[in-house]
Amino acid sequence: MKIKKRLIIFGMTGIIVGTGLFMSLGDANSFASAGLETDPLITLSYLEQRISEVKKYVDDKISSLNNTSLNNLVVIELKNGQKIIGREGTEFILRSGKAIAKVSDLGGISDVTDGVDLKEGENIPRNHQLIIPRDDGRGLVIIEDSTFVLVRGEYIIE
């Protein structure tokens, strides 16, 4: 009785193992499919070379962005009646002369030095950092000749 059970178990195990081996040998492509066009393999040196090329490309792009004049303060001399309109994120610092705020319906100009919002027609304080929050026509109206403004960012003069 014990021998019969062992023979049955041994026979079933042999059948299962044999079936698995036969199935794997019958499908030879399952072992040889790695490295084909549909499933390519790459070497570590190739991967490192490609990563190096991408890193150099990204570093070059960042370097070119940092070297643009948009990141530098530019001194501009303006005359009475001129307007300087900033785009979103443009910074102004009134150095000399006089100017008033030109705002939009959506709000004023951010005076980050005092932490206030300048309203339409308010005098611009000297040496205060002003930031234009949106690209909607906000800026400074110059009310005195020979007014100097430091600007960082995109702007137009009207």
N, CA, C and O of each residue as an XYZ file, in Angstrom:
632
protein
N       0.827     -1.185      0.000
C       0.000      0.000      0.000
C       0.872      1.249      0.000
O       0.612      2.194     -0.744
N       1.927      1.249      0.853
C       2.806      2.399      0.904
C       3.561      2.547     -0.405
O       3.806      3.658     -0.874
N       3.926      1.416     -0.986
C       4.684      1.462     -2.230
C       3.807      2.000     -3.358
O       4.292      2.756     -4.201
N       2.533      1.629     -3.391
C       1.617      2.114     -4.417
C       1.483      3.640     -4.342
O       1.527      4.327     -5.363
N       1.323      4.153     -3.135
C       1.187      5.598     -2.967
C       2.448      6.309     -3.441
O       2.376      7.339     -4.112
N       3.605      5.753     -3.088
C       4.862      6.372     -3.490
C       5.021      6.328     -5.014
O       5.468      7.301     -5.621
N       4.661      5.217     -5.618
C       4.751      5.098     -7.074
C       3.810      6.085     -7.765
O       4.170      6.675     -8.784
N       2.634      6.263     -7.230
C       1.672      7.205     -7.816
C       2.197      8.642     -7.692
O       2.144      9.412     -8.652
N       2.695      8.990     -6.526
C       3.231     10.335     -6.303
C       4.441     10.569     -7.204
O       4.567     11.625     -7.824
N       5.344      9.559     -7.273
C       6.532      9.681     -8.105
C       6.150      9.794     -9.578
O       6.739     10.589    -10.310
N       5.187      9.021    -10.009
C       4.719      9.056    -11.407
C       4.089     10.392    -11.758
O       4.345     10.931    -12.835
N       3.264     10.940    -10.862
C       2.610     12.241    -11.100
C       3.651     13.356    -11.182
O       3.560     14.245    -12.028
N       4.648     13.293    -10.284
C       5.719     14.291    -10.295
C       6.479     14.224    -11.607
O       6.805     15.258    -12.191
N       6.764     13.010    -12.077
C       7.474     12.827    -13.350
C       6.677     13.371    -14.514
O       7.238     13.985    -15.422
N       5.392     13.154    -14.496
C       4.541     13.651    -15.581
C       4.531     15.183    -15.596
O       4.633     15.797    -16.658
N       4.409     15.788    -14.429
C       4.368     17.260    -14.339
C       5.688     17.867    -14.797
O       5.708     18.822    -15.573
N       6.791     17.301    -14.310
C       8.109     17.820    -14.688
C       8.346     17.592    -16.176
O       8.845     18.481    -16.866
N       8.006     16.450    -16.660
C       8.203     16.132    -18.082
C       7.370     17.031    -18.967
O       7.849     17.463    -20.016
N       6.159     17.325    -18.589
C       5.291     18.209    -19.375
C       5.871     19.616    -19.423
O       5.887     20.249    -20.479
N       6.346     20.103    -18.285
C       6.948     21.439    -18.244
C       8.187     21.523    -19.104
O       8.387     22.516    -19.804
N       9.039     20.483    -19.065
C      10.254     20.450    -19.861
C       9.917     20.379    -21.336
O      10.540     21.066    -22.146
N       8.950     19.564    -21.697
C       8.547     19.425    -23.091
C       7.988     20.746    -23.627
O       8.280     21.138    -24.757
N       7.194     21.420    -22.815
C       6.588     22.698    -23.238
C       7.667     23.756    -23.452
O       7.595     24.526    -24.410
N       8.655     23.802    -22.580
C       9.695     24.816    -22.715
C      10.599     24.531    -23.909
O      11.055     25.462    -24.573
N      10.865     23.248    -24.193
C      11.680     22.899    -25.354
C      10.916     23.109    -26.643
O      11.501     23.442    -27.673
N       9.632     22.916    -26.587
C       8.807     23.112    -27.784
C       8.749     24.568    -28.201
O       8.591     24.856    -29.387
N       8.871     25.483    -27.273
C       8.825     26.922    -27.577
C      10.233     27.488    -27.432
O      10.520     28.192    -26.464
N      11.102     27.192    -28.371
C      12.503     27.607    -28.309
C      12.628     29.119    -28.390
O      13.616     29.673    -27.908
N      11.662     29.800    -28.982
C      11.726     31.260    -29.108
C      11.612     31.958    -27.756
O      12.055     33.098    -27.616
N      11.032     31.302    -26.771
C      10.910     31.947    -25.467
C      12.275     32.169    -24.834
O      12.437     33.094    -24.038
N      13.260     31.341    -25.169
C      14.614     31.519    -24.641
C      15.442     32.459    -25.511
O      16.354     33.118    -25.011
N      15.142     32.529    -26.785
C      15.975     33.290    -27.716
C      15.396     34.663    -28.053
O      15.974     35.375    -28.875
N      14.280     35.057    -27.449
C      13.640     36.308    -27.846
C      14.308     37.543    -27.258
O      14.104     38.638    -27.782
N      15.089     37.418    -26.205
C      15.744     38.579    -25.618
C      16.823     39.094    -26.560
O      17.618     38.319    -27.090
N      16.844     40.401    -26.762
C      17.863     41.011    -27.598
C      17.430     41.244    -29.026
O      18.215     41.766    -29.817
N      16.228     40.884    -29.386
C      15.732     41.149    -30.736
C      15.209     42.577    -30.823
O      15.173     43.292    -29.822
N      14.805     42.989    -32.016
C      14.277     44.345    -32.192
C      13.032     44.585    -31.349
O      12.784     45.706    -30.904
N      12.267     43.556    -31.134
C      11.058     43.711    -30.324
C      11.355     43.740    -28.837
O      10.542     44.231    -28.055
N      12.504     43.222    -28.435
C      12.904     43.212    -27.033
C      14.419     43.424    -26.957
O      15.167     42.485    -26.685
N      14.875     44.675    -27.201
C      16.325     44.897    -27.268
C      16.984     44.873    -25.892
O      16.383     45.234    -24.881
N      18.212     44.445    -25.894
C      19.058     44.525    -24.711
C      20.096     45.601    -24.975
O      20.554     45.759    -26.107
N      20.473     46.345    -23.938
C      21.513     47.354    -24.103
C      22.587     47.127    -23.063
O      22.353     46.522    -22.016
N      23.782     47.630    -23.377
C      24.870     47.488    -22.427
C      24.889     48.686    -21.496
O      24.314     49.733    -21.795
N      25.544     48.522    -20.383
C      25.647     49.596    -19.407
C      26.408     50.782    -19.983
O      26.055     51.933    -19.725
N      27.460     50.504    -20.770
C      28.241     51.611    -21.349
C      27.390     52.425    -22.322
O      27.517     53.649    -22.364
N      26.526     51.775    -23.104
C      25.642     52.492    -24.018
C      24.658     53.363    -23.231
O      24.420     54.516    -23.592
N      24.093     52.813    -22.164
C      23.153     53.557    -21.339
C      23.833     54.762    -20.701
O      23.263     55.852    -20.683
N      25.042     54.582    -20.178
C      25.773     55.697    -19.570
C      26.095     56.774    -20.603
O      26.036     57.964    -20.294
N      26.435     56.369    -21.822
C      26.724     57.338    -22.896
C      25.480     58.165    -23.210
O      25.568     59.386    -23.339
N      24.345     57.527    -23.332
C      23.096     58.241    -23.641
C      22.701     59.176    -22.501
O      22.255     60.296    -22.751
N      22.857     58.734    -21.260
C      22.546     59.585    -20.105
C      23.472     60.790    -20.088
O      23.039     61.901    -19.781
N      24.734     60.581    -20.413
C      25.699     61.679    -20.469
C      25.299     62.707    -21.533
O      25.407     63.910    -21.299
N      24.839     62.242    -22.697
C      24.406     63.147    -23.762
C      23.187     63.960    -23.332
O      23.118     65.160    -23.600
N      22.238     63.325    -22.677
C      21.035     64.026    -22.214
C      21.403     65.041    -21.138
O      20.881     66.156    -21.137
N      22.289     64.671    -20.227
C      22.726     65.587    -19.167
C      23.401     66.811    -19.760
O      23.143     67.932    -19.322
N      24.266     66.611    -20.754
C      24.953     67.730    -21.397
C      23.945     68.645    -22.090
O      24.069     69.868    -22.024
N      22.957     68.061    -22.748
C      21.925     68.844    -23.431
C      21.147     69.710    -22.429
O      20.933     70.900    -22.663
N      20.730     69.107    -21.325
C      19.966     69.836    -20.303
C      20.828     70.932    -19.672
O      20.355     72.051    -19.477
N      22.087     70.622    -19.352
C      22.987     71.624    -18.770
C      23.197     72.799    -19.722
O      23.220     73.951    -19.289
N      23.351     72.515    -21.016
C      23.521     73.584    -22.006
C      22.288     74.476    -22.072
O      22.406     75.699    -22.149
N      21.115     73.872    -22.043
C      19.870     74.658    -22.091
C      19.727     75.530    -20.851
O      19.343     76.694    -20.962
N      20.024     74.994    -19.681
C      19.935     75.772    -18.443
C      20.952     76.901    -18.468
O      20.649     78.020    -18.056
N      22.139     76.617    -18.942
C      23.188     77.640    -19.030
C      22.776     78.766    -19.963
O      23.016     79.937    -19.667
N      22.162     78.426    -21.078
C      21.739     79.471    -22.019
C      20.611     80.319    -21.434
O      20.529     81.514    -21.717
N      19.753     79.724    -20.631
C      18.690     80.497    -19.986
C      19.256     81.458    -18.955
O      18.789     82.591    -18.840
N      20.255     81.018    -18.207
C      20.848     81.860    -17.170
C      21.644     83.023    -17.745
O      21.875     84.015    -17.053
N      22.062     82.916    -18.992
C      22.869     83.964    -19.599
C      22.038     85.004    -20.344
O      22.601     85.921    -20.942
N      20.733     84.885    -20.320
C      19.911     85.850    -21.041
C      19.813     87.149    -20.254
O      20.015     87.179    -19.040
N      19.496     88.222    -20.976
C      19.390     89.525    -20.324
C      18.149     89.629    -19.451
O      18.024     90.584    -18.685
N      17.235     88.680    -19.542
C      16.034     88.718    -18.710
C      16.372     88.545    -17.236
O      15.584     88.933    -16.374
N      17.513     87.977    -16.938
C      17.894     87.760    -15.549
C      18.723     88.898    -14.983
O      19.055     88.891    -13.797
N      19.061     89.875    -15.811
C      19.882     90.996    -15.367
C      19.033     92.246    -15.209
O      18.064     92.449    -15.941
N      19.405     93.080    -14.249
C      18.738     94.371    -14.101
C      19.270     95.313    -15.171
O      20.478     95.405    -15.386
N      18.366     96.006    -15.834
C      18.712     96.951    -16.889
C      18.282     98.338    -16.433
O      17.174     98.505    -15.923
N      19.150     99.341    -16.611
C      18.828    100.721    -16.246
C      18.206    101.396    -17.460
O      18.773    101.390    -18.552
N      17.025    101.980    -17.249
C      16.319    102.658    -18.342
C      16.028    104.094    -17.918
O      15.557    104.343    -16.808
N      16.313    105.030    -18.813
C      15.973    106.425    -18.569
C      14.696    106.739    -19.340
O      14.590    106.470    -20.537
N      13.725    107.318    -18.624
C      12.427    107.627    -19.233
C      12.109    109.109    -19.065
O      12.635    109.783    -18.179
N      11.238    109.592    -19.937
C      10.846    111.003    -19.934
C       9.399    111.150    -19.454
O       8.638    110.184    -19.414
N       9.048    112.366    -19.097
C       7.698    112.699    -18.638
C       6.661    112.251    -19.678
O       6.797    112.550    -20.865
N       5.640    111.545    -19.230
C       4.565    111.096    -20.107
C       4.749    109.685    -20.650
O       3.786    109.089    -21.133
N       5.941    109.141    -20.585
C       6.151    107.769    -21.065
C       5.601    106.763    -20.062
O       5.500    107.031    -18.865
N       5.251    105.601    -20.593
C       4.778    104.492    -19.755
C       5.701    103.312    -19.986
O       6.120    103.046    -21.112
N       6.008    102.618    -18.926
C       6.744    101.360    -19.044
C       5.825    100.264    -18.519
O       5.446    100.270    -17.348
N       5.475     99.340    -19.379
C       4.516     98.278    -19.077
C       5.284     96.963    -18.968
O       6.037     96.594    -19.870
N       5.086     96.274    -17.870
C       5.789     95.008    -17.644
C       4.920     93.809    -17.957
O       3.694     93.865    -17.865
N       5.578     92.726    -18.327
C       4.885     91.463    -18.521
C       4.845     90.732    -17.182
O       5.413     91.209    -16.199
N       4.204     89.619    -17.138
C       4.070     88.835    -15.907
C       5.441     88.508    -15.323
O       6.296     87.949    -16.008
N       5.647     88.864    -14.041
C       6.891     88.571    -13.350
C       7.974     89.621    -13.507
O       9.054     89.476    -12.933
N       7.715     90.676    -14.268
C       8.713     91.728    -14.443
C       8.879     92.504    -13.142
O       7.910     92.745    -12.422
N      10.126     92.894    -12.848
C      10.435     93.654    -11.636
C      10.851     95.069    -12.017
O      11.595     95.271    -12.977
N      10.365     96.048    -11.256
C      10.752     97.448    -11.418
C      11.308     97.967    -10.095
O      10.839     97.590     -9.021
N      12.317     98.839    -10.190
C      12.803     99.593     -9.033
C      13.010    101.024     -9.518
O      13.865    101.277    -10.366
N      12.232    101.955     -8.983
C      12.388    103.368     -9.323
C      13.614    103.906     -8.597
O      13.665    103.904     -7.367
N      14.612    104.372     -9.369
C      15.852    104.859     -8.759
C      15.842    106.371     -8.569
O      16.303    106.866     -7.541
N      15.323    107.112     -9.547
C      15.245    108.573     -9.414
C      14.090    109.066    -10.267
O      13.600    108.353    -11.143
N      13.658    110.297    -10.002
C      12.516    110.833    -10.725
C      11.212    110.457    -10.044
O      11.193    110.033     -8.888
N      10.118    110.623    -10.787
C       8.801    110.329    -10.213
C       7.966    109.534    -11.204
O       8.068    109.705    -12.419
N       7.130    108.652    -10.642
C       6.227    107.837    -11.457
C       5.009    107.480    -10.615
O       5.047    107.495     -9.385
N       3.927    107.159    -11.320
C       2.709    106.688    -10.647
C       2.349    105.317    -11.205
O       2.802    104.927    -12.281
N       1.532    104.599    -10.455
C       1.149    103.243    -10.837
C       0.077    103.250    -11.912
O      -0.875    104.029    -11.863
N       0.251    102.360    -12.888
C      -0.759    102.085    -13.904
C      -1.169    100.634    -13.688
O      -0.368     99.718    -13.875
N      -2.426    100.431    -13.292
C      -2.889     99.090    -12.926
C      -3.986     98.634    -13.885
O      -4.315     99.335    -14.842
N      -4.544     97.463    -13.624
C      -5.631     96.924    -14.447
C      -6.851     96.678    -13.570
O      -6.825     96.923    -12.364
N      -7.911     96.193    -14.190
C      -9.128     95.868    -13.449
C      -8.920     94.689    -12.493
O      -9.687     94.511    -11.547
N      -7.890     93.894    -12.741
C      -7.641     92.706    -11.914
C      -6.817     92.999    -10.660
O      -6.658     92.123     -9.811
N      -6.292     94.220    -10.534
C      -5.537     94.548     -9.333
C      -4.395     95.496     -9.609
O      -4.228     96.005    -10.717
N      -3.605     95.721     -8.557
C      -2.527     96.690     -8.625
C      -1.174     96.057     -8.864
O      -1.059     94.946     -9.379
N      -0.146     96.806     -8.469
C       1.242     96.365     -8.602
C       1.743     95.980     -7.218
O       1.519     96.706     -6.250
N       2.413     94.853     -7.123
C       2.920     94.365     -5.832
C       4.177     95.128     -5.437
O       5.193     95.062     -6.130
N       4.106     95.862     -4.309
C       5.277     96.508     -3.724
C       5.768     95.549     -2.648
O       5.261     95.553     -1.527
N       6.761     94.724     -2.994
C       7.201     93.692     -2.061
C       8.071     94.247     -0.946
O       8.286     93.572      0.061
N       8.577     95.471     -1.106
C       9.369     96.086     -0.048
C       8.486     96.421      1.145
O       8.842     96.129      2.287
N       7.320     97.040      0.881
C       6.387     97.385      1.959
C       5.311     96.325      2.164
O       4.587     96.361      3.159
N       5.202     95.396      1.245
C       4.176     94.359      1.365
C       2.782     94.901      1.109
O       1.829     94.486      1.769
N       2.644     95.829      0.154
C       1.337     96.409     -0.164
C       1.070     96.283     -1.658
O       1.957     95.955     -2.446
N      -0.161     96.551     -2.015
C      -0.588     96.547     -3.408
C      -0.820     97.999     -3.819
O      -1.681     98.672     -3.253
N      -0.062     98.483     -4.793
C      -0.218     99.875     -5.243
C      -1.422     99.982     -6.172
O      -1.589     99.184     -7.094
N      -2.257    100.983     -5.911
C      -3.481    101.200     -6.696
C      -3.222    102.212     -7.812
O      -2.156    102.825     -7.865
N      -4.189    102.381     -8.690
C      -4.094    103.304     -9.821
C      -3.761    104.717     -9.348
O      -4.420    105.261     -8.462
N      -2.728    105.302     -9.955
C      -2.356    106.678     -9.680
C      -1.534    106.904     -8.426
O      -1.142    108.040     -8.159
N      -1.257    105.867     -7.645
C      -0.437    106.045     -6.442
C       1.007    106.336     -6.834
O       1.514    105.820     -7.830
N       1.657    107.172     -6.030
C       3.062    107.478     -6.254
C       3.906    106.225     -6.024
O       3.679    105.465     -5.083
N       4.878    106.034     -6.901
C       5.797    104.907     -6.770
C       6.935    105.330     -5.846
O       7.620    106.310     -6.137
N       7.155    104.622     -4.744
C       8.267    104.976     -3.846
C       9.606    104.572     -4.467
O       9.698    103.556     -5.157
N      10.623    105.361     -4.219
C      11.955    105.060     -4.738
C      12.561    103.865     -3.996
O      12.287    103.619     -2.822
N      13.371    103.158     -4.717
C      14.134    102.021     -4.187
C      13.275    100.911     -3.590
O      13.724    100.188     -2.700
N      12.053    100.774     -4.070
C      11.186     99.674     -3.662
C      11.098     98.673     -4.810
O      11.001     99.056     -5.976
N      11.131     97.403     -4.470
C      10.998     96.375     -5.491
C       9.516     96.185     -5.801
O       8.711     95.879     -4.922
N       9.183     96.377     -7.073
C       7.809     96.217     -7.542
C       7.760     95.029     -8.502
O       8.655     94.852     -9.329
N       6.712     94.220     -8.388
C       6.563     93.062     -9.266
C       5.209     93.131     -9.953
O       4.176     93.349     -9.320
N       5.245     92.939    -11.272
C       4.012     92.905    -12.066
C       3.472     91.473    -12.005
O       4.127     90.555    -12.498
N       2.286     91.260    -11.407
C       1.810     89.890    -11.204
C       1.204     89.222    -12.441
O       1.210     87.995    -12.545
N       0.675     90.029    -13.390
C       0.046     89.443    -14.579
C       0.387     90.269    -15.810
O       0.758     91.439    -15.716
N       0.255     89.643    -16.937
C       0.519     90.309    -18.209
C      -0.783     90.956    -18.692
O      -1.413     90.477    -19.634
N      -1.176     92.059    -18.029
C      -2.451     92.695    -18.372
C      -2.351     94.217    -18.434
O      -3.338     94.910    -18.189
N      -1.174     94.742    -18.758
C      -1.039     96.178    -18.970
C      -0.608     96.982    -17.763
O      -0.685     98.210    -17.806
N      -0.160     96.361    -16.697
C       0.278     97.096    -15.512
C       1.695     97.622    -15.712
O       2.514     97.022    -16.409
N       1.956     98.766    -15.076
C       3.281     99.339    -15.190
C       3.382    100.680    -14.492
O       2.660    100.955    -13.533
N       4.297    101.520    -14.991
C       4.550    102.826    -14.400
C       4.296    103.909    -15.443
O       4.617    103.751    -16.621
N       3.706    105.023    -14.976
C       3.567    106.214    -15.805
C       4.548    107.236    -15.248
O       4.486    107.592    -14.072
N       5.450    107.702    -16.098
C       6.506    108.620    -15.676
C       5.941    110.039    -15.640
O       5.302    110.479    -16.595
N       6.178    110.757    -14.533
C       5.644    112.119    -14.397
C       6.746    113.156    -14.186
O       6.468    114.276    -13.758
N       7.974    112.796    -14.477
C       9.096    113.729    -14.357
C      10.189    113.310    -15.339
O      10.509    112.128    -15.461
N      10.754    114.291    -16.035
C      11.848    113.984    -16.968
C      13.033    113.380    -16.233
O      13.218    113.581    -15.033
N      13.814    112.647    -16.975
C      15.038    112.035    -16.459
C      14.763    111.127    -15.262
O      15.408    111.229    -14.218
N      13.798    110.247    -15.441
C      13.474    109.253    -14.422
C      14.185    107.952    -14.787
O      14.100    107.478    -15.920
N      14.883    107.386    -13.810
C      15.621    106.139    -14.037
C      14.925    104.990    -13.313
O      14.566    105.095    -12.140
N      14.745    103.888    -14.049
C      14.083    102.698    -13.516
C      14.977    101.493    -13.798
O      15.465    101.315    -14.914
N      15.183    100.673    -12.776
C      15.832     99.378    -12.967
C      14.752     98.373    -13.329
O      13.698     98.334    -12.695
N      15.012     97.556    -14.351
C      14.013     96.599    -14.829
C      14.661     95.230    -14.994
O      15.776     95.106    -15.501
N      13.936     94.209    -14.554
C      14.331     92.828    -14.812
C      13.111     92.134    -15.374
O      12.071     92.055    -14.720
N      13.243     91.631    -16.587
C      12.125     90.947    -17.225
C      11.724     91.646    -18.514
O      12.425     92.533    -19.001
N      10.606     91.240    -19.047
C      10.130     91.777    -20.314
C       9.270     93.017    -20.082
O       8.482     93.073    -19.138
N       9.430     93.998    -20.949
C       8.677     95.249    -20.810
C       8.556     95.911    -22.182
O       9.271     95.578    -23.127
N       7.620     96.862    -22.251
C       7.516     97.730    -23.433
C       7.404     99.171    -22.941
O       6.896     99.438    -21.852
N       7.884    100.078    -23.762
C       7.781    101.500    -23.426
C       6.826    102.140    -24.425
O       6.976    101.997    -25.639
N       5.859    102.837    -23.893
C       4.857    103.529    -24.736
C       5.061    105.030    -24.637
O       4.328    105.795    -25.265
